[in-house]
Amino acid sequence: MKNHSIFLFVCSLCMLGYISGAGIWIGNELKNKKLLWMRCYSKNDVLGPNIIPIGGHFIDNFRTNIWGTTRFMCTLRQGPNYRHYQNFTAFKQFSYKDYGGLWDWRAREDGIYLKKRPGLHVRNPVNMHKVYDWIY
């Protein structure tokens, strides 16, 4: 009976990441047919590099870890010459109780915007607002 309880507990922890809705969304809202180059990474994963066309997006859903330390860093670059760029934290778990939700990033001409969409235990969703300027 004890082994069965341990098995159920471990399975429950694994399932939390799947139902939490943790992830990042990166959308290209640049003008003049500019492409968006993106690459993201965490301790265990590398996403990209990918080229996102105008009006397109990239999305990745993932499980957060039970210690509350999941973090993804990203680099975005504006095409066609990719000189304008920004490196930033695209997802950060703040505690073991935080399952993250969906961090919705939008690349626009004047900067990079964020909206946090709620997920399990996300108490304070964040409306779309500018977070970063492009580095020239």
Contacts in CASP RR format, 6 or more apart in sequence:
PFRMAT RR
TARGET T0000
AUTHOR 0000-0000-0000
METHOD contacts of the structure
MODEL  1
MKNHSIFLFVCSLCMLGYISGAGIWIGNELKNKKLLWMRCYSKNDVLGPN
IIPIGGHFIDNFRTNIWGTTRFMCTLRQGPNYRHYQNFTAFKQFSYKDYG
GLWDWRAREDGIYLKKRPGLHVRNPVNMHKVYDWIY
13 66 0 8 1.000
14 63 0 8 1.000
16 63 0 8 1.000
16 64 0 8 1.000
16 66 0 8 1.000
16 99 0 8 1.000
16 120 0 8 1.000
17 63 0 8 1.000
17 64 0 8 1.000
17 99 0 8 1.000
18 63 0 8 1.000
19 120 0 8 1.000
20 63 0 8 1.000
20 64 0 8 1.000
20 99 0 8 1.000
20 100 0 8 1.000
20 101 0 8 1.000
20 119 0 8 1.000
20 120 0 8 1.000
20 121 0 8 1.000
21 61 0 8 1.000
21 99 0 8 1.000
21 100 0 8 1.000
21 101 0 8 1.000
21 102 0 8 1.000
21 119 0 8 1.000
21 120 0 8 1.000
22 61 0 8 1.000
22 62 0 8 1.000
22 63 0 8 1.000
22 64 0 8 1.000
22 70 0 8 1.000
22 91 0 8 1.000
22 93 0 8 1.000
22 99 0 8 1.000
22 100 0 8 1.000
22 101 0 8 1.000
22 102 0 8 1.000
22 119 0 8 1.000
23 59 0 8 1.000
23 60 0 8 1.000
23 61 0 8 1.000
23 62 0 8 1.000
23 91 0 8 1.000
23 100 0 8 1.000
23 101 0 8 1.000
23 102 0 8 1.000
23 103 0 8 1.000
24 40 0 8 1.000
24 59 0 8 1.000
24 60 0 8 1.000
24 72 0 8 1.000
24 74 0 8 1.000
24 90 0 8 1.000
24 91 0 8 1.000
24 102 0 8 1.000
24 103 0 8 1.000
24 105 0 8 1.000
25 57 0 8 1.000
25 58 0 8 1.000
25 59 0 8 1.000
25 102 0 8 1.000
25 103 0 8 1.000
25 104 0 8 1.000
25 105 0 8 1.000
26 36 0 8 1.000
26 38 0 8 1.000
26 40 0 8 1.000
26 52 0 8 1.000
26 57 0 8 1.000
26 58 0 8 1.000
26 59 0 8 1.000
26 74 0 8 1.000
26 76 0 8 1.000
26 90 0 8 1.000
26 105 0 8 1.000
26 106 0 8 1.000
26 107 0 8 1.000
27 36 0 8 1.000
27 52 0 8 1.000
27 55 0 8 1.000
27 56 0 8 1.000
27 57 0 8 1.000
27 58 0 8 1.000
27 105 0 8 1.000
27 106 0 8 1.000
27 107 0 8 1.000
28 34 0 8 1.000
28 35 0 8 1.000
28 36 0 8 1.000
28 52 0 8 1.000
28 53 0 8 1.000
28 54 0 8 1.000
28 55 0 8 1.000
28 56 0 8 1.000
28 57 0 8 1.000
28 107 0 8 1.000
29 54 0 8 1.000
29 55 0 8 1.000
29 106 0 8 1.000
29 107 0 8 1.000
29 108 0 8 1.000
30 36 0 8 1.000
30 54 0 8 1.000
30 78 0 8 1.000
30 79 0 8 1.000
30 107 0 8 1.000
30 108 0 8 1.000
30 109 0 8 1.000
31 54 0 8 1.000
31 109 0 8 1.000
33 54 0 8 1.000
34 54 0 8 1.000
34 78 0 8 1.000
34 79 0 8 1.000
34 80 0 8 1.000
35 51 0 8 1.000
35 52 0 8 1.000
35 53 0 8 1.000
35 54 0 8 1.000
35 78 0 8 1.000
35 79 0 8 1.000
35 80 0 8 1.000
36 51 0 8 1.000
36 52 0 8 1.000
36 53 0 8 1.000
36 76 0 8 1.000
36 77 0 8 1.000
36 78 0 8 1.000
36 79 0 8 1.000
36 107 0 8 1.000
37 49 0 8 1.000
37 50 0 8 1.000
37 51 0 8 1.000
37 52 0 8 1.000
37 75 0 8 1.000
37 76 0 8 1.000
37 77 0 8 1.000
37 78 0 8 1.000
37 79 0 8 1.000
37 82 0 8 1.000
38 47 0 8 1.000
38 48 0 8 1.000
38 49 0 8 1.000
38 50 0 8 1.000
38 51 0 8 1.000
38 52 0 8 1.000
38 58 0 8 1.000
38 74 0 8 1.000
38 75 0 8 1.000
38 76 0 8 1.000
38 77 0 8 1.000
39 46 0 8 1.000
39 47 0 8 1.000
39 48 0 8 1.000
39 49 0 8 1.000
39 50 0 8 1.000
39 74 0 8 1.000
39 75 0 8 1.000
40 46 0 8 1.000
40 47 0 8 1.000
40 48 0 8 1.000
40 60 0 8 1.000
40 72 0 8 1.000
40 73 0 8 1.000
40 74 0 8 1.000
40 75 0 8 1.000
40 90 0 8 1.000
41 47 0 8 1.000
41 72 0 8 1.000
41 73 0 8 1.000
41 74 0 8 1.000
42 62 0 8 1.000
42 70 0 8 1.000
42 71 0 8 1.000
42 72 0 8 1.000
42 73 0 8 1.000
43 71 0 8 1.000
45 62 0 8 1.000
45 72 0 8 1.000
47 58 0 8 1.000
47 60 0 8 1.000
47 72 0 8 1.000
50 58 0 8 1.000
52 58 0 8 1.000
52 107 0 8 1.000
61 102 0 8 1.000
62 70 0 8 1.000
64 70 0 8 1.000
64 93 0 8 1.000
64 98 0 8 1.000
64 99 0 8 1.000
64 100 0 8 1.000
65 93 0 8 1.000
66 96 0 8 1.000
67 96 0 8 1.000
68 93 0 8 1.000
68 94 0 8 1.000
68 95 0 8 1.000
68 96 0 8 1.000
68 98 0 8 1.000
69 93 0 8 1.000
70 91 0 8 1.000
70 92 0 8 1.000
70 93 0 8 1.000
71 89 0 8 1.000
71 91 0 8 1.000
71 92 0 8 1.000
71 93 0 8 1.000
72 89 0 8 1.000
72 90 0 8 1.000
72 91 0 8 1.000
72 92 0 8 1.000
73 87 0 8 1.000
73 88 0 8 1.000
73 89 0 8 1.000
73 90 0 8 1.000
74 87 0 8 1.000
74 88 0 8 1.000
74 89 0 8 1.000
74 90 0 8 1.000
74 105 0 8 1.000
75 85 0 8 1.000
75 86 0 8 1.000
75 87 0 8 1.000
76 85 0 8 1.000
76 86 0 8 1.000
76 88 0 8 1.000
76 105 0 8 1.000
76 107 0 8 1.000
76 112 0 8 1.000
77 83 0 8 1.000
77 84 0 8 1.000
77 85 0 8 1.000
78 84 0 8 1.000
78 85 0 8 1.000
78 107 0 8 1.000
78 134 0 8 1.000
83 136 0 8 1.000
84 134 0 8 1.000
84 135 0 8 1.000
84 136 0 8 1.000
85 134 0 8 1.000
85 135 0 8 1.000
86 111 0 8 1.000
86 112 0 8 1.000
86 132 0 8 1.000
86 133 0 8 1.000
86 134 0 8 1.000
86 135 0 8 1.000
88 112 0 8 1.000
88 131 0 8 1.000
88 132 0 8 1.000
90 103 0 8 1.000
90 105 0 8 1.000
91 100 0 8 1.000
91 103 0 8 1.000
93 99 0 8 1.000
93 100 0 8 1.000
97 121 0 8 1.000
98 121 0 8 1.000
98 122 0 8 1.000
99 119 0 8 1.000
99 120 0 8 1.000
99 121 0 8 1.000
99 122 0 8 1.000
100 116 0 8 1.000
100 119 0 8 1.000
100 121 0 8 1.000
100 122 0 8 1.000
101 116 0 8 1.000
101 117 0 8 1.000
101 118 0 8 1.000
101 119 0 8 1.000
101 120 0 8 1.000
101 122 0 8 1.000
102 116 0 8 1.000
102 117 0 8 1.000
102 119 0 8 1.000
103 114 0 8 1.000
103 116 0 8 1.000
103 117 0 8 1.000
104 114 0 8 1.000
104 115 0 8 1.000
104 116 0 8 1.000
104 117 0 8 1.000
104 128 0 8 1.000
105 112 0 8 1.000
105 113 0 8 1.000
105 114 0 8 1.000
106 112 0 8 1.000
106 113 0 8 1.000
106 114 0 8 1.000
106 115 0 8 1.000
106 128 0 8 1.000
110 130 0 8 1.000
110 133 0 8 1.000
110 134 0 8 1.000
111 130 0 8 1.000
111 132 0 8 1.000
111 133 0 8 1.000
111 134 0 8 1.000
112 130 0 8 1.000
112 131 0 8 1.000
112 132 0 8 1.000
112 133 0 8 1.000
112 134 0 8 1.000
113 128 0 8 1.000
113 129 0 8 1.000
113 130 0 8 1.000
113 131 0 8 1.000
114 126 0 8 1.000
114 128 0 8 1.000
114 129 0 8 1.000
114 131 0 8 1.000
115 125 0 8 1.000
115 126 0 8 1.000
115 127 0 8 1.000
115 128 0 8 1.000
115 129 0 8 1.000
116 122 0 8 1.000
116 124 0 8 1.000
116 125 0 8 1.000
116 126 0 8 1.000
117 125 0 8 1.000
118 125 0 8 1.000
END
